[in-house]
Each structure stands twice: as structure tokens, then as C-alpha cells.
């Protein structure tokens, strides 16, 4: 029997064995689920976790700065996209309004709107890899962007002001208007100290976004250890709203809003795992047609509305 590292409960907790399935190592790891806060957690972190983050792991793929920052968009198209971004933040003009009627905004613009940010607000992305999202945001006009990731080989300084630091939160100084963790929090073995450092770095009356897989979901109930977002052994903690509330309170935060944003991936990738097919093999030969995957996406939307999707955005504010 294990003791929950979130709420401290040691009674009636369950255990199970999960396999590494993203790359097909199929190594086995013991996980537990707390009977009190329902958080899923790995019992013992592998001594060599780097084995499970090979060089081609998606967050750390090399970026071509020239193509990302200069060559992808013509100047006219870039101008239009910046107007869309401003419109999504409530700072648009007639051009932005016309574009908004025709095109969908990137999903992350809704996060920034909730945080009441402007194009020059200071934004920190924690665990950002080589900075895909920050580069996209820079192309759309955001000017004060910083990322950190301790697993980089070295600092990265992109043109036009995007900086990615090989650094941990505890080593960072200053304050930020918005701090976001996009599917990085579940990879961290120290969730409470992480939140306390974020509290230190967050400007007054501002928000933190923590976007993570959620264990209180239909996919976990249906697929169990074959749920793809369990992602053994890379995911150390898979939280619930209850376990996040416990952590937030301990770090002097409150949860201001929760938005479920799961996709059809929870079905088609998990179905592949049931059949023993690793994720990298599913990418080479998708097991479902585009029509079938669209149906999975529609099912995910319903689950999100019910609060049963397998991932969510938590917005935290200081108490």
C-alpha cells in the first residue's frame, strides 16, 4: 500500500501496472490511485528517466528559426493574423472583426483573453521544450515572451525576442503577467514546490494556466492502463480537480476556472494501445480513418461539456 504524495492518504489506495507505449519500449511501471483525492501517481520514478525522452521526443525537436520567424508568412498574411490575435483579446479593429467572422482563433487566444493580457504582457512558458507555442505567438505579435526547460542542451535565443532558457523555476527571478504550463506539470516530480515558485514569480492579480491530463475522465474509466495520457513513465502525477484544489490551496492559490479541452486522441490512440500498437507506429499507419477520427473529436466535445474529458485547463489566481 502506498501513501498519496498529494493528500497524504494511505488507506484503501489501489495499485496497477502500466507499460511505456509511446515509443514501444513496453517497460512496466507500478502506479497507484489515491482513494481520497483520486490522483494517479507513479510509485517510483525511474533512475534513468532520460531513456524515455529520446532525442526525437516531440517537445525537443530542432526548429528552423529562419522558416519559423521569417519565411512561413508573407508580410500581408502576417498582418492579418496579428489583427485576428488582437481581436481575440478584445483589442481589434474592423479588419479583426471581419476576420473573426470567417476564421477560428487559435485555442490559446482564449487563455490569454481570460488572463486579460495585451500584446506586450510578459508571458512565461514553463517546460516549453524548444518553444513551438512561443514562436507561434511571436509571429502573431506578442513581444515579451520567455520559456524555460531544464532538459534543453543549452539556452536558445531566437530572433525578434523569443528566449528559451535551460533553467528551472527555482533559478528564475523577476515577475510575469501570465505563467503557463502546457502539459508539463504532469512530468514534474515536485508539484507543490513548483506551484510555490510560480506564486513567487507571478505578478499581483494575474493568472496561471496549468493544462494537464485529468484522471477523473471517461477515458481512464474505459481504457484503464491503456489510456494513452497515462503515458508511463513520463507522467508522474495525473490529477483530478480535487487533487489540484489541494495543491493550489497549499501554494496559496485558488482555482478560478476549469475548462475541459480534450480531443479525439483519447479514443484512437488508446484503442491502439489496447491492440498493443505503440504511438509511433500509429503515426506511421493510422488505425482509423479521418471520418472515424472526426467522430471521436465530436464525442470528446460532449465529454468536455460534461466535465469528463481527459484533459483540462486550470486557471489559478493568488489568494
Secondary structure by P-SEA (a helix, b strand, c coil): ccccccccccccccccccccccccccbbbbbbbbcccbbbbbccccccccccccccccccccccccccccccccaaaaaaaaaaaaaaaccccaaaaaaaaccccccaaaaaaaaccccccbbbbccccccaaaaaaaaacccbbbbbbccccbbbbbccbbbbbccccccccccccbbbbcccccccccaaaaaaaaaaacccccbbbbbbbbccccccccccccccccccccccccccaaaaaaaaaaacccccbbbbbbcccccaaaaaaaacccaaaaaacccccaaaaaaaaaaaaaaaaaccccbbbbbbbcc
